[in-house]
């Protein structure tokens, strides 16, 4: 993975078991770590707001996340 944002910081999260299982299966299938999969997903989710175009991140919408 390309290091684009300088120094990396650690983030620990708790996930619903079903989501964790899905991430684990998909990461195994793709041959990458769960951390890499999560990092890619988060970067892609926030990419429009990082670039300054059409932000779709939760912070810009101010709407609660529903799971």
Number of C-alpha atoms within 10 A of each C-alpha: 6 4 7 7 6 6 6 8 5 4 7 5 4 6 9 8 9 9 10 13 12 11 17 17 13 15 17 12 9 10 10 12 14 16 13 12 16 13 14 12 12 12 11 12 15 16 16 14 15 13 9 9 9 11 16 13 16 12 11 10 9 8 9 8 6 4 4
